[in-house]
Each structure stands twice: as C-alpha cells, then as structure tokens.
Amino acid sequence: MSLFLIGGLAIGVTVILLIMILSALIVICPPNRVAVISGRSRQLSDGRTVGYRILKGGRTVRIPLIEKVSWLDLNTIPLEVSVTNAYSRGTIPLNVQGIANVKVSSKEGVLENAAERFLNVPNQHIGQIAKETLEANLRGVLATLSPEEVNEDRLKFSQQLIDEADDDIKTLGLDLDVMKIQNVTDDNLYLESVGRRLTAEVVKEARVAEANRQSESEQAEAKARERAEIAQALADRNIVEEQNNLRVRTAELDAIARAKEEQALVAGDIARATAEQELEQQRIELERRRLEADVVTPARANLESKQLQAQAEAAKIIEDGKAQVDVFRRLTDQYQLAGEDGQRIFVLNMLPELVDKIVSTVNSVSIDRVAVVDGGNNGGQGGIPALMAQLPAAVVSLSEQIEAATGVDILQSMRSDDDEVEPVSELPPPPPPAP
C-alpha cells in the first residue's frame, strides 16, 4: 500500500513540475497587453535589427534563461490638458482646458517605439509625458488661431490639435484616441467684451428684424387681403365658366348618348345580318357536303375503279406485247440459224396469209356461177380444158404480183437444189397478228 502511495505522490509531483516548466516556457498574451520577449536578435520590417520580439495576443514559447518577458499595457490613459496665458494670434493670452485619451499603440512600426521608450514604465509616467507633449502642441496651435476662432469653432480647433500632435504622439509609440476642448477663457475679459459686442449687435439686429417683420407682416396682410379679393373674383368667374362648361358637357354627353344608341341599333342589325349570313354559309357548306357524299364521292370511286381497270388492261397488253416480242425474237434467231432454208420456210409459212390478203381484196365480188362457152374452133382445146389450161398462168401471175408487192420470188424460193428439205412443221408457226 505504501508503494502505491509513494508512486502516486511521485506522479503528482512530476505533473506539477511539468506544469510549472510549461508555464515557464509558454507565454500567453491577453488582448489588452503586449509581451516583449527580449534576448534574441531579429530583424524588423524596416530593416532594423533589434534584440527582442513582440507578441500581440495569442501564445508563444520562450527559451528559459535566454529570453525574458516584459509587458506593456494597452489600456486607455485619460489626461486633463490645460494651458494658461497661451498667446493666440493677436497676442491675446487664453486659458484652455481639455481632455484627451491616449494608449500604447498596437500598430506595427509604432509599437516598437513604445517598447523602446515605455517598457516596464508605469502608466502614470506615460500619461505625464503624453500630457506635456499635448500641452506643447496646444500652445503651438493657439498661436495660429484668433480667440474668436478658438471659441467659436472648437471642433476645428480640436482637429488641428490632433493633426499637430499626431506625429509627436506616434514618435513616442502612442495613439491619440480622443482630444476635446472643454473651456476657453482669458484673464483680460476679451472674450466677454466680444460677447457683449456681439450680443449688442444681435439685439440691434433683432430689433431691426422685429420692425422689418412687423412691416412685412402688415404688407403681407394687405397683400393677403388683396389676393383674397382677387381670389374671390376669380372664383366667381370660374364658377360661371364651370357652369357653362357643365352645360356644354351635358349637351355633348347627350349627343354622344344618342350616337351610341344609334350605333347600338346599327350594330344589332349588322349582327343579325352577320348571323343570317353565317347560317346561310352553314347551309351552303351542308349542301356541299351532301353533294360530295352523294355525287362526288361515288363519281370519284367510279373513276378510280375505271382507272384501275384500265391499268389492268394496259398491263395485260404490255405483257402480251412483251410475249410477242419474245416470240419474234426467238423466230428470228431460228430463221437466222437455218440460213437460206429458213428464208424459204418463212416464205412458205407466210404464203397462206399473203394469199388470204390478196383474196380479201376481191371478197366484195360476188360470183354466182361461171359459164364456160366452147367456141369449137380451137382444135378441141376450148371449153373446160382451156379454162384449166389458164390456171398455171394464173398461179404464175399471182406469184409475180406477190414478188412485186413483197420483193420475194415464191417460185424461186420453192425450188431447192438440195436433195432433202427440212420439214416446215419442225419450225414454230408464225405468231398470230397483233390485236
């Protein structure tokens, strides 16, 4: 048990020592103070080398035995500034009382001045130095102003004093927060005499102003009565004019009302005519649709049916023509392959059609009967024998007519130098005539 107690005491002492060591090493700076840690050299922003560093708020670590911590207060120092028998412009002595608030500056570049001048210096001493500086500046400013300017425009006086003392205060490392003038007096009663003179002038000006105001009031009253009478006359005239305008306006409104009534009547007639016209248009449209349904649509359907039928017939004719062209092409190929025999075969195949064409020229001749008369003087060759003897000549004459018409000698084509002619039936028949 004693061992645990001794161990706990050792741990507690160790913790306390660590806290003491850390508190000695760490410097914590509050916002109303500035820590000046001296002992090591550092270079400022303006190029100067100093043996201290400044901490404004926050914390830092210092090296024991090497660095030392000193403090500057940033609290406000109130001052009472007063000068007696300070000569103003015009060699008139004045007594001035005022108040001022100064503090150690926390601005960079100015704080270093305060650290070099007021480190470890009490605030009373700092305030005394600032007071003497401000009083000296106050005397300098009073020398440039007249008593009237100092007394009448104290804000301007205070601003000039602040401008004058600012450089000196910053040189000390301080900031001038407030500078106000409370009282300005003189032992020779100069300001009192000026006040009485100004008071007399003000009283005189007040009496003159009062008389002027009285005169102006009477004039204004007369002018007011005049304006009232004129206004009454103008009002009467305006009343008459407005009455006349009212009568004219009433007549105009009556005319406009009558015109509106007539326009309404015309608009009603127009609307009725428009409605009748629209109704007639609807009737026309209905009749057009009925005609279209009863006449146009059936006619269009019939036309489309006939067009389709004509297209079908045309397609059939086109296909038949294509088939005939194909047959003619094949016949031509066969005849070309047969050579001269093919030509004779073609003529023989065409012969019946040619004969039909020639015979058709005399179809209109009607022969009821043929009478053969034998003259008896032809040596027994008359009559029917003579008629039969004329048939070869008729065939020859027909062949000559065909040759003259077509340029083809049928008899010559029927003659063959070959021993055997290919049967005609083996060739395809000629195509039927085109419709």
Secondary structure, 3 states (H helix, E strand, C coil): CHHHHHHHHHHHHHHHHHHHHHHHHEEEECCCEEEEEEEEEEECCCCCEEEEEEECCEEEECCCCCCEEEEEECCCEEEEEEEEEEECCCCCEEEEEEEEEEEECCCCCCHHHHHHHHCCCCHHHHHHHHHHHHHHHHHHHHCCCCHHHHHHCHHHHHHHHHHHHHHHHHHHCEEEEEEEEEEEECCCCHHHHHHHHHHHHHHHHHHHHHHHHHHHHHHHHHHHHHHHHHHHHHHHHHHHHHHHHHHHHHHHHHHHHHHHHHHHHHHHHHHHHHHHHHHHHHHHHHHHHHHHHHHHHHHHHHHHHHHHHHHHHHHHHHHHHHHHHHHHHHHHHHHHHHCHHHHHHHHHHHHHHHHHHHHHHHCCCCCCCCCCCCCCCCCCCCCHHHHHHHHHHHHHHHHHHHHHHHCCCHHHHHCCCCCCCCCHHHCCCCCCCCC
